[in-house]
Amino acid sequence: MNSNNPFFDNIEKKTQMKKEDVFAIANSVSNADFSNPEVVRALIARIGKTAGVTVPKEKEEALVKAITSGNVPGNFSSLSKMFGPKQ
């Protein structure tokens, strides 16, 4: 991945996470077993901690369920709608 891509600058601005942290997390999960709820919970905790965000238990459970069952949308827009504020 090219860290000079503007896509990563946008992630950095929107999440307050450094590009290096995003790459480190991506590299650490490249062979992760996403069918294992404990692996998914650890990833959610790591991302939350890195981003300085507390993930409510309800949202964590919804994420774990979606990820372990393979029901994760394939793009950021859909993910954002799935876990964004309810309207």
Beta strands, then each sheet from edge to edge (+ up, - down):
end
